[in-house]
Amino acid sequence: MSAMLRPREVAWASLPVFNGLGRVLDLFEELDTAASAPVSNATWMRVTVQDEGTAYVVRAEVPGLSAKDVEVGLHGNVLTLRGNRENLATEGWALFRRERQTSEVIRTVRLPERVDGDGVTAVARDGVLIVTLPRAAELQPRSIPVHSIV
C-alpha cells in the first residue's frame, strides 16, 4: 500500500470530510501486515515424544535457534526445554517489518516414567532439538535367564 497515494497526500485531503482518513488507511495496512504474518507461538514449541524401549526420544521444533540459544533441564520425570530468540535488528536502524518475534520459548514435557538423568543427551541440528533420555536402570527392559534344576 505504500506505493498508493493516501488521501492526506492529495489536495482534496484537506476537506473536513476526509479528516482522519489517512489514519484509517494506516490502520488497515497494519491489520493487513498482522494478518499476513505467521501465527506466533511464543510460549510453546511442537514436540514429539517417542518410546524407543530403553529410552525416550524427544524431538522439538526450534527453528532459528542454535545450540547456544537452547537450555534443557530435567527435574524428576519432567523435561523442560527453553529457547531464546534474540533481536536481530542492527543497532541504530529502524525496522521496516517484523514477523519474527524476539521471545523466550518454554515447553515442559512430563515423561511417563523416571529416567536416568546422568545419561541424558541433547543435540540441536537443522531447527530440531533431539533429547535422548534413557530409562532409569531399574525400569530398563531386561531378560532374566531361566535355569533348570536337575
Secondary structure, DSSP 8 states (H G I E B T S, - for coil): -TTS--GGGSGGGGSGGGTTHHHHHHHHHHHHHHHHS----TT---EEEEE-SSEEEEEEE-TT--GGGEEEEEETTEEEEEEEE-----TT---S---S--EEEEEEEE-SS-B-GGG-EEEEETTEEEEEEEB-GGGS----------
